[in-house]
Amino acid sequence: MIESIVKPKDGLPLTRHPDLVLISDTPKGRGVFAAKDIPAHTILETCPVLVLDPQENKLHIEKTSLYHYTYNWPTTTATGKPQTTQAVILGLGSMFNHSTADQNVGWERDVINGLVTYKSLREIREGEELCISYGSRLTFVDADAAAQTVDEGDGSLVLGSIEVDDI
């Protein structure tokens, strides 16, 4: 978790790297790309978070397309019991696409101040898409996951490395 160096009454600094662009017509839909080379470990964006009430999330948000743009967010009940709800990450935070194979952006939550900070994990080249990992339980087909095949020796091919989650 990121420790805030500024007291909330003083305001929270929000940053956006000047060389980020949003492109609407990519194979993954909208995506964030580098307009110029970006060094490793660079803060790309600090985004405010809108934490959703767990009951409103269940009754309303889960039934909309907005739900697919939310992040899991830790909260506590009125009695202090830990729980997880969803949060909408404002700014470009919800526009970073997923990549398992070539994640180049990491993110950290600041639960106390309701912020998420995104940083480059490695050097990002001009024109490259900035991608985070959504984790292993995806609700869509991973566009970066190439179907792996294995030659059975008789000329037939079979799919390999299929992972099935317990239900």
C-alpha positions in Angstrom: 0.0 0.0 0.0 1.2 3.5 -0.8 1.7 5.8 2.2 0.4 9.2 1.6 3.0 12.0 2.1 0.3 14.7 2.1 -2.5 15.2 4.6 -6.0 15.0 3.0 -6.8 18.5 4.1 -3.8 19.7 2.0 -5.2 18.0 -1.1 -3.9 14.8 -2.8 -1.6 15.1 -5.7 -2.9 13.6 -8.9 -0.5 12.9 -11.8 -0.7 11.8 -15.4 2.3 11.2 -17.5 2.2 13.6 -20.5 3.0 10.9 -23.1 -0.1 8.7 -22.6 -2.8 8.6 -25.3 -6.2 6.8 -25.4 -6.9 5.0 -28.7 -10.4 3.9 -29.4 -10.1 1.4 -32.2 -7.7 -1.4 -31.2 -8.3 -5.1 -31.3 -9.1 -5.0 -27.6 -11.3 -1.9 -27.9 -10.1 1.3 -26.2 -6.6 1.2 -24.9 -3.8 3.4 -23.4 -0.6 3.7 -25.5 2.7 5.4 -25.2 3.1 8.5 -27.4 6.9 8.5 -26.6 9.3 6.1 -24.8 8.6 5.9 -21.1 11.3 4.7 -18.7 10.9 1.8 -16.3 9.4 2.6 -12.8 7.8 5.9 -14.0 4.5 7.0 -12.3 2.0 6.9 -15.2 -1.1 8.0 -13.4 -2.6 8.5 -10.0 -6.4 8.0 -10.1 -9.1 8.8 -7.6 -11.4 5.9 -6.7 -15.2 5.9 -6.3 -15.9 3.0 -3.9 -19.3 1.4 -4.5 -21.7 0.4 -1.7 -21.7 -3.4 -1.6 -25.5 -3.6 -1.7 -25.9 -1.0 -4.5 -23.2 -2.9 -6.4 -25.0 -6.2 -6.1 -28.5 -4.8 -6.9 -27.5 -2.4 -9.7 -23.9 -2.2 -10.9 -23.4 -5.9 -11.5 -26.2 -5.8 -14.0 -24.5 -3.1 -16.1 -21.5 -2.8 -18.4 -19.9 -0.5 -15.8 -19.3 -3.6 -13.6 -16.7 -4.9 -16.1 -14.6 -1.8 -15.4 -14.5 -2.1 -11.6 -11.8 -3.3 -9.3 -12.1 -5.3 -6.2 -11.7 -2.9 -3.2 -11.3 -3.8 0.5 -13.6 -2.2 2.9 -15.1 -2.9 6.4 -18.6 -3.2 7.6 -20.1 -0.9 10.2 -19.0 -3.5 12.8 -15.4 -3.5 11.5 -15.6 -6.9 9.7 -13.4 -6.9 6.5 -15.3 -7.2 3.2 -14.7 -6.6 -0.5 -16.8 -4.4 -2.7 -16.1 -2.9 -6.1 -14.6 0.5 -7.0 -14.6 2.6 -10.2 -11.2 3.9 -10.9 -11.5 7.3 -12.5 -9.1 8.8 -15.0 -7.3 6.4 -17.3 -7.2 3.6 -14.6 -10.2 1.7 -16.0 -8.9 2.0 -19.6 -5.7 -0.1 -19.2 -6.3 -3.4 -21.0 -5.2 -6.8 -19.7 -2.2 -8.8 -20.8 -0.9 -12.0 -19.2 2.0 -12.3 -21.5 3.3 -8.8 -21.7 2.1 -6.8 -18.6 4.1 -3.6 -18.5 2.2 -1.6 -15.9 1.7 -2.4 -12.2 -0.7 -0.7 -9.8 -1.0 0.0 -6.1 -4.0 0.8 -4.0 -4.0 3.6 -1.4 -7.1 2.5 0.5 -7.0 5.3 3.1 -7.0 8.1 0.5 -9.0 6.3 -2.2 -6.3 6.3 -4.9 -4.7 3.9 -7.3 -1.2 4.7 -8.7 0.0 3.0 -11.9 3.8 2.6 -12.7 5.7 1.2 -15.6 7.2 -2.1 -14.8 9.8 -1.8 -17.5 10.7 0.6 -20.3 7.7 1.1 -22.6 8.5 1.9 -26.2 6.7 4.6 -28.3 3.5 3.1 -29.8 3.3 0.2 -27.3 0.1 -0.5 -25.4 0.2 -0.1 -21.6 -1.4 -3.2 -20.0 -2.0 -4.5 -16.5 -2.9 -8.0 -15.4 -6.5 -8.5 -14.4 -5.5 -11.7 -12.5 -6.3 -15.3 -13.3 -10.1 -15.3 -13.1 -11.0 -13.5 -16.3 -14.6 -13.0 -17.4 -13.6 -12.8 -21.1 -11.4 -14.6 -23.6 -7.8 -13.4 -23.2 -6.9 -11.8 -26.5 -3.2 -12.3 -25.8 -3.4 -16.0 -24.9 -2.4 -17.9 -28.0 -3.8 -21.4 -28.4 -1.0 -23.8 -27.7 -1.0 -27.1 -29.6 0.9 -30.3 -29.2 1.9 -32.6 -32.0 0.7 -36.1 -31.1 3.2 -37.7 -33.5 0.5 -39.0 -35.9 0.0 -35.7 -37.6 -2.9 -34.7 -35.3 -2.7 -31.6 -33.0 -4.3 -31.2 -29.6 -4.8 -28.1 -27.5 -2.4 -27.9 -24.6 -2.2 -26.0 -21.3 -5.9 -25.6 -20.7 -6.6 -24.6 -17.1 -10.0 -25.3 -15.5 -11.0 -23.5 -12.3 -13.0 -25.2 -9.6 -16.6 -24.1 -9.5 
